[in-house]
């Protein structure tokens, strides 16, 4: 096919146009779409791929190619370079890290292949669109919840262990900075650790928490930047006989994972971080079909606590 050129003008729009996008894509020619996934180890990433494949199955004109970078930046660069050599019609990418994937995204754009960045961003504007959740909003909502759990504004008391995701990822700090901002001026609240990265993984978070438990007698709350890390911290505290005294908060809200752990009373809350796979594909197909698409599509969030976890599990056939 002859590819369209595209500009990099930043659009202020942030909206979902699912119905019209699906209709537009249905009229389009055949397309080969390459998706570069950073890893399939994390459950959220597994769900991400499932959502993307399910959307692709709705479009008989789409051949979807998915690569797994096994959590390595150099592998992901090679995967995208391979898509470029194959001259796919569009590339979807969910980067391991911003800086490391910037160059190859620019390379794809220079080759005339439209690139759609999903979830984590890159350090360039040389792509068509970014689709993902609002990490800053999630960090803010988690901070507000945590503040109330520790006594409320002006009265909060407690020691917090925060377990970070990857330290080279913008999303990590978008989840962290607003959370910290909720406790500005709260002299009774202490963050116990320097930045400790669990790399989004349950086993690494377990080790971080086990060390924290040995070093600190009083830990009141854990904020994990995703549910596996929050749950890993819970398991470490449970093994130490201290889980009942600590509030655990996570992010992702997968029904069979974070929502279930909330419903079991293991986490106090999780915050929905929807996967962008299905929406990213819809947007790409609309663009390839000639439609204008917004520069950003921001997906919403939801606080999941014991008040609504049961309903979510029932809705997903898990209760």
Secondary structure, DSSP 4 states (H G I P E B T S, - for coil): -PPPP---PPP--B---HHHHHHHHHTS--EEEEEEES-SSSHHHHHHHHHHHHHHTT-TTEEEEEEE-TT-HHHHHHHHHHHHHHT-SEEEE--S-HHHHHHHHHHHHHTT-EEEEESS--S-S-SSEEEEE-HHHHHHHHHHHHHHHTT-TTT--EEEEEEBS-TT-HHHHHHHHHHHHTTTT-TTEEE-SS--B-TT-HHHHHHHHHHHHHH-S---EEEESSHHHHHHHHHHHHHTT-GGG-EEEEEE--IIIIIHHHHTTS-SEEEE----HHHHHHHHHHHHTT----SEEEEP--EE-TTTHHHHHHHTT--
